[in-house]
């Protein structure tokens, strides 16, 4: 849309100063790593390693 010159609704506070010409700040990376790591740990902890128990 922007390349065609169409107006867009920019999410508030996504870009520094709400200016789409500036790159967004990457503040979520550490939270994403923590969320993903916790999810993988939960899957690992709850996986039955007895093949006869899989699917129960």
TIDO-493580 format. One record per residue: residue number from 1; residue in three letters; x, y, z of N, C-alpha, C, O, CB in turn. Coordinates in Angstrom, 3 decimals. Each point is the difference from the previous one (the first is absolute). Glycine has a CB too. Layout:
+------+------+----------+----------+----------+----------+----------+----------+----------+----------+----------+----------+----------+----------+----------+----------+----------+
! resi ! resn !      nxx !      nyy !      nzz !     caxx !     cayy !     cazz !      cxx !      cyy !      czz !      oxx !      oyy !      ozz !     cbxx !     cbyy !     cbzz !
+------+------+----------+----------+----------+----------+----------+----------+----------+----------+----------+----------+----------+----------+----------+----------+----------+
!  NUM !  ALA !        X !        Y !        Z !        X !        Y !        Z !        X !        Y !        Z !        X !        Y !        Z !        X !        Y !        Z !
...
+------+------+----------+----------+----------+----------+----------+----------+----------+----------+----------+----------+----------+----------+----------+----------+----------+
//
This chain:
+------+------+----------+----------+----------+----------+----------+----------+----------+----------+----------+----------+----------+----------+----------+----------+----------+
! resi ! resn !      nxx !      nyy !      nzz !     caxx !     cayy !     cazz !      cxx !      cyy !      czz !      oxx !      oyy !      ozz !     cbxx !     cbyy !     cbzz !
+------+------+----------+----------+----------+----------+----------+----------+----------+----------+----------+----------+----------+----------+----------+----------+----------+
!    1 !  UNK !    0.812 !   -1.197 !    0.000 !   -0.812 !    1.197 !    0.000 !    0.857 !    1.263 !    0.000 !   -0.287 !    0.957 !   -0.720 !   -1.494 !   -2.223 !    1.915 !
!    2 !  UNK !    2.818 !    1.258 !   -0.392 !    0.856 !    1.186 !    0.088 !    0.711 !    0.237 !   -1.324 !    0.121 !    1.142 !   -0.445 !    0.198 !   -1.530 !    2.908 !
!    3 !  UNK !    0.153 !   -0.687 !   -3.097 !    0.705 !    0.142 !   -1.275 !   -0.907 !    0.570 !   -1.081 !    0.468 !    0.677 !   -0.915 !    0.996 !   -2.593 !    1.548 !
!    4 !  UNK !   -2.759 !    1.643 !   -0.527 !   -0.957 !    0.517 !   -0.980 !   -0.500 !    1.394 !    0.362 !   -0.743 !    0.612 !   -0.768 !    0.065 !   -2.954 !    0.281 !
!    5 !  UNK !    1.078 !    2.843 !    1.643 !   -0.410 !    1.327 !    0.419 !   -1.325 !    0.035 !    0.727 !   -0.549 !    1.077 !    0.234 !    1.803 !   -0.227 !   -2.134 !
!    6 !  UNK !   -1.782 !   -2.013 !    2.265 !   -1.265 !   -0.052 !    0.732 !    0.234 !    0.348 !    1.466 !    1.020 !   -0.381 !    0.573 !   -1.907 !   -1.366 !   -2.167 !
!    7 !  UNK !   -0.047 !    2.464 !    2.201 !    0.158 !    0.311 !    1.429 !   -0.186 !   -1.257 !    0.843 !   -0.827 !   -0.856 !   -0.313 !    0.003 !    3.201 !   -0.093 !
!    8 !  UNK !    1.593 !   -2.440 !    1.461 !   -0.094 !   -1.151 !    0.899 !   -0.214 !    0.495 !    1.422 !    0.320 !    1.144 !    0.323 !    1.169 !   -2.527 !   -1.832 !
!    9 !  UNK !   -2.027 !    0.524 !    2.347 !   -0.116 !    0.291 !    1.425 !    1.177 !   -0.662 !    0.702 !    0.050 !   -1.223 !    0.132 !   -2.598 !    1.383 !   -0.250 !
!   10 !  UNK !    3.482 !    0.649 !    0.562 !    1.193 !   -0.504 !    0.669 !   -0.346 !   -0.298 !    1.456 !   -0.607 !    0.839 !    0.665 !    2.129 !    0.480 !   -2.218 !
!   11 !  UNK !   -1.148 !   -2.500 !    2.068 !   -0.256 !   -0.280 !    1.416 !    0.701 !    1.025 !    0.891 !    1.164 !    0.333 !   -0.222 !   -1.397 !   -2.783 !   -0.306 !
!   12 !  UNK !   -0.472 !    2.937 !    1.517 !    0.555 !    1.000 !    0.911 !    1.168 !   -0.602 !    0.778 !   -0.087 !   -1.120 !    0.502 !   -2.169 !    2.245 !   -0.308 !
!   13 !  UNK !    3.337 !   -0.377 !   -0.102 !    1.211 !   -0.364 !    0.749 !    0.751 !   -1.186 !   -0.589 !    0.872 !   -0.551 !    0.671 !   -1.982 !    1.428 !    1.340 !
!   14 !  UNK !    0.807 !   -1.293 !   -3.242 !    0.743 !   -1.089 !   -0.629 !    1.347 !    0.511 !   -0.501 !    1.027 !   -0.659 !    0.164 !   -3.185 !   -0.469 !   -0.825 !
!   15 !  UNK !    2.140 !    2.304 !    0.052 !    1.225 !    0.632 !   -0.486 !    0.416 !    1.097 !    0.980 !   -0.861 !    0.607 !    0.637 !    0.244 !   -1.120 !   -3.053 !
!   16 !  UNK !    1.906 !    0.776 !    2.547 !    0.436 !    1.109 !    0.854 !   -0.604 !    1.317 !   -0.507 !    0.152 !    0.353 !   -1.169 !    2.008 !   -1.579 !    1.710 !
!   17 !  UNK !   -2.837 !    1.934 !    0.341 !   -0.635 !    1.261 !   -0.380 !   -1.156 !   -0.184 !   -0.961 !   -0.427 !    0.960 !   -0.640 !    2.593 !    0.139 !    0.987 !
!   18 !  UNK !   -2.685 !   -2.322 !   -0.462 !   -1.079 !   -0.339 !   -0.945 !    0.355 !    0.390 !   -1.430 !   -0.875 !    0.378 !   -0.779 !   -0.783 !   -0.075 !    2.621 !
!   19 !  UNK !    2.933 !   -0.393 !   -2.187 !    0.487 !    0.330 !   -1.341 !    0.363 !   -1.289 !   -0.726 !    1.001 !   -0.629 !    0.344 !   -0.138 !    2.881 !    0.448 !
!   20 !  UNK !   -1.657 !   -2.668 !   -1.801 !    0.285 !   -1.256 !   -0.702 !    1.326 !   -0.011 !   -0.757 !    0.456 !   -1.062 !   -0.425 !   -2.888 !    0.782 !    0.224 !
!   21 !  UNK !    3.052 !    1.434 !    0.027 !    1.296 !    0.040 !   -0.677 !    1.117 !   -0.505 !    0.908 !    1.076 !   -0.356 !   -0.481 !   -1.883 !    2.282 !   -0.896 !
!   22 !  UNK !    0.559 !   -1.958 !    2.686 !    1.000 !   -0.490 !    0.953 !   -0.274 !   -1.469 !    0.301 !   -1.161 !   -0.395 !    0.102 !    1.421 !    2.708 !    0.910 !
!   23 !  UNK !    0.776 !   -3.128 !   -0.868 !   -0.224 !   -1.426 !    0.282 !   -0.562 !   -0.204 !    1.405 !    0.355 !    0.734 !    0.922 !    1.517 !   -1.321 !   -2.487 !
!   24 !  UNK !   -2.754 !   -0.414 !    1.735 !   -0.539 !   -0.264 !    1.339 !    1.092 !   -0.502 !    0.935 !    0.958 !   -0.642 !   -0.430 !   -3.194 !    0.119 !   -0.576 !
!   25 !  UNK !    2.079 !    0.825 !    2.282 !    0.968 !   -0.468 !    0.984 !   -0.313 !   -1.445 !    0.357 !   -1.161 !   -0.396 !    0.102 !    1.463 !    2.736 !    0.807 !
!   26 !  UNK !    0.747 !   -3.108 !   -0.724 !   -0.157 !   -1.423 !    0.303 !    0.112 !   -0.192 !    1.509 !    1.082 !   -0.261 !    0.525 !   -0.126 !   -0.408 !   -2.787 !
!   27 !  UNK !   -2.086 !    0.801 !    2.950 !    0.000 !   -0.137 !    1.458 !   -0.540 !   -1.344 !    0.461 !    0.085 !   -0.323 !    1.185 !   -0.358 !    2.776 !   -1.024 !
!   28 !  UNK !   -0.272 !   -3.231 !   -1.060 !   -0.688 !   -1.228 !    0.390 !    0.878 !   -1.235 !   -0.095 !   -0.428 !   -1.078 !    0.413 !   -1.665 !    2.122 !   -1.170 !
!   29 !  UNK !    3.292 !   -0.931 !    0.234 !    0.817 !   -1.184 !   -0.272 !    0.254 !   -0.845 !    1.246 !   -0.163 !   -1.219 !   -0.047 !    1.230 !    2.482 !   -1.801 !
!   30 !  UNK !   -0.675 !   -0.651 !    2.949 !    0.283 !   -0.787 !    1.209 !   -1.266 !   -0.673 !    0.516 !    0.056 !   -1.126 !    0.493 !    1.818 !    2.692 !    0.089 !
!   31 !  UNK !   -3.009 !   -0.891 !   -0.691 !   -1.260 !   -0.603 !    0.432 !   -0.376 !   -1.173 !   -0.899 !   -0.513 !   -1.012 !    0.476 !   -0.235 !    3.231 !    0.425 !
!   32 !  UNK !    1.001 !   -2.083 !   -2.188 !   -0.308 !   -1.084 !   -0.933 !    0.870 !   -1.221 !    0.280 !   -0.490 !   -1.129 !   -0.037 !   -0.183 !    2.817 !   -1.692 !
!   33 !  UNK !    1.943 !   -1.475 !    2.005 !    0.891 !   -1.120 !    0.323 !   -0.456 !   -0.707 !    1.274 !    0.006 !   -1.229 !    0.068 !    1.901 !    2.431 !   -1.183 !
!   34 !  UNK !   -2.298 !   -0.432 !    2.110 !   -0.465 !   -0.581 !    1.254 !   -1.294 !   -0.785 !   -0.202 !   -0.136 !   -1.109 !    0.516 !    1.224 !    2.990 !    0.734 !
!   35 !  UNK !   -2.028 !   -1.322 !   -1.989 !   -1.261 !   -0.681 !   -0.271 !    0.242 !   -1.305 !   -0.752 !   -0.548 !   -1.040 !    0.365 !   -0.634 !    3.254 !   -0.415 !
!   36 !  UNK !    1.996 !   -2.161 !   -0.994 !    0.282 !   -1.193 !   -0.791 !    0.738 !   -1.046 !    0.831 !   -0.326 !   -1.185 !   -0.064 !    0.410 !    2.596 !   -2.006 !
!   37 !  UNK !    0.899 !   -0.984 !    2.843 !    0.747 !   -0.936 !    0.842 !   -0.884 !   -0.671 !    1.036 !    0.123 !   -1.200 !    0.242 !    1.900 !    2.587 !   -0.586 !
!   38 !  UNK !   -2.915 !   -0.616 !    0.956 !   -0.922 !   -0.576 !    0.975 !   -0.966 !   -0.977 !   -0.657 !   -0.334 !   -1.034 !    0.578 !    0.522 !    3.115 !    0.788 !
!   39 !  UNK !   -0.634 !   -1.754 !   -2.571 !   -0.910 !   -0.890 !   -0.725 !    0.697 !   -1.321 !   -0.339 !   -0.577 !   -1.071 !    0.192 !   -0.632 !    3.076 !   -1.144 !
!   40 !  UNK !    2.431 !   -1.935 !    0.457 !    0.760 !   -1.215 !   -0.320 !    0.223 !   -0.826 !    1.261 !   -0.119 !   -1.225 !   -0.039 !    1.255 !    2.408 !   -1.877 !
!   41 !  UNK !   -0.817 !   -0.540 !    3.027 !    0.204 !   -0.707 !    1.257 !   -1.284 !   -0.692 !    0.444 !    0.044 !   -1.141 !    0.460 !    1.726 !    2.800 !    0.182 !
!   42 !  UNK !   -2.902 !   -0.994 !   -0.773 !   -1.284 !   -0.603 !    0.378 !   -0.293 !   -1.227 !   -0.863 !   -0.447 !   -1.026 !    0.511 !   -0.404 !    3.283 !    0.218 !
!   43 !  UNK !    1.098 !   -2.156 !   -2.017 !   -0.209 !   -1.145 !   -0.896 !    0.919 !   -1.149 !    0.407 !   -0.432 !   -1.151 !    0.064 !   -0.231 !    2.700 !   -1.954 !
!   44 !  UNK !    1.919 !   -1.241 !    2.162 !    0.964 !   -1.023 !    0.396 !   -0.420 !   -0.669 !    1.307 !    0.044 !   -1.224 !    0.115 !    1.775 !    2.503 !   -1.277 !
!   45 !  UNK !   -2.226 !   -0.477 !    2.143 !   -0.348 !   -0.539 !    1.316 !   -1.258 !   -0.866 !   -0.034 !   -0.126 !   -0.932 !    0.794 !    1.191 !    2.933 !    0.225 !
!   46 !  UNK !   -1.991 !   -1.708 !   -1.923 !   -1.269 !   -0.737 !   -0.034 !   -0.029 !   -1.103 !   -1.044 !   -1.025 !   -0.662 !   -0.158 !   -0.078 !    2.714 !    0.944 !
!   47 !  UNK !    2.195 !   -2.267 !   -1.501 !    0.045 !   -1.059 !   -1.008 !    0.237 !   -1.341 !    0.673 !    0.985 !   -0.165 !    0.720 !   -0.121 !    1.787 !   -2.441 !
!   48 !  UNK !   -1.765 !   -2.595 !    1.495 !    0.236 !   -1.330 !    0.570 !    1.080 !   -0.720 !   -0.809 !   -0.109 !   -0.127 !   -1.220 !   -2.288 !    0.010 !    2.052 !
!   49 !  UNK !    3.415 !   -0.339 !   -0.160 !    1.087 !   -0.665 !   -0.703 !   -0.221 !   -1.498 !   -0.108 !    0.799 !   -0.707 !   -0.613 !    0.732 !    2.477 !    1.415 !
!   50 !  UNK !   -2.614 !   -2.257 !   -0.209 !   -0.414 !   -1.382 !   -0.192 !   -0.886 !   -0.015 !   -1.242 !   -1.103 !    0.546 !    0.028 !    1.235 !   -1.107 !    2.486 !
!   51 !  UNK !    0.326 !   -0.049 !   -3.594 !   -0.739 !    0.021 !   -1.263 !   -1.401 !   -0.574 !    0.134 !   -0.878 !    0.343 !   -0.791 !    3.038 !   -0.535 !   -0.398 !
!   52 !  UNK !   -2.391 !   -0.674 !    2.172 !   -1.332 !   -0.566 !    0.195 !   -0.973 !    1.024 !    0.584 !   -1.213 !   -0.189 !   -0.096 !    2.265 !   -2.053 !    0.423 !
!   53 !  UNK !   -0.544 !    3.327 !    0.279 !   -0.866 !    1.014 !    0.604 !   -0.333 !    1.135 !   -0.955 !   -0.848 !    0.834 !    0.318 !    1.834 !   -1.407 !    1.873 !
!   54 !  UNK !   -0.349 !    0.628 !   -3.346 !   -0.263 !    1.075 !   -0.954 !   -1.427 !   -0.142 !   -0.525 !   -0.416 !   -1.085 !   -0.406 !    2.873 !    1.201 !   -0.243 !
!   55 !  UNK !   -3.191 !    0.972 !    0.661 !   -1.383 !    0.005 !   -0.461 !   -1.005 !   -0.256 !    1.099 !   -1.198 !   -0.063 !   -0.272 !    2.025 !   -0.697 !   -1.892 !
!   56 !  UNK !   -0.385 !    0.614 !    3.375 !   -0.928 !   -0.231 !    1.127 !   -0.179 !    1.240 !    0.810 !   -0.741 !   -0.007 !    0.983 !    1.414 !   -2.355 !   -0.898 !
+------+------+----------+----------+----------+----------+----------+----------+----------+----------+----------+----------+----------+----------+----------+----------+----------+
//
